[in-house]
Amino acid sequence: MYIVYFAIIMLLPLYAQMKVKGTYKKFAKERTMKGQTGAEVARAILDANGLYDVRVVPTQGVLSDHYNPATKTVALSESNFYEASVAGAAVAAHEVGHAIQHKEAYSMLTLRSKLVPVANISSNASWIIVMIGIFSGLSNMLLLGIVLLAAGVVFQLVTLPVEFDASKRALVQMNSLGIITNEEERPARKVLSAAALTYVAAAAVAVLELLRLILIFTNMRSDD
């Protein structure tokens, strides 16, 4: 069982990363019929939704694209910002999907924002406390670590509908504004689905880790 467990937590994230990189690389080479850069796609969708105060800026890195609600900024990796591709259009539209969520106060995005401080504390402290609990044999210490870790898992699970909804909005916007053709919708959907797989893999691994620790805690308590 442990072999299967470690295979899953090691291979699932690796597969997800390979999938998203492979899919992105493939469709980053395909130019959209309309020939809009990622920056132009983002700006067009933002303006169509009345989000004139949201800026679109380039950022360094590959697949480093994100939306910052604090500064109302859609940051696109330089290749997506300056180049015109199906992959770039899909990624840009996805990040703008988050900006639309922010404008509409999408409930799951609001919940995720509230969980950010808890998740940050959890990510920094949970495993330290867990390790202390396990190696010292202190079940109560382990339980505290599990509780903190569970907060991080909740954050991961809440992230899933936020990302899926942003991708759904992206496809709707690209189709309604004529940014992609009917033939380009399928590859755009593949890019978005591959990206979503990374969040699914992260959530699955987090849940498995939590269940393993709960089992360790149960065994420690039974031995007391």
Order of alpha helices (4+ residues) and beta strands (2+ residues): alpha-alpha-beta-beta-beta-alpha-alpha-alpha-alpha-alpha
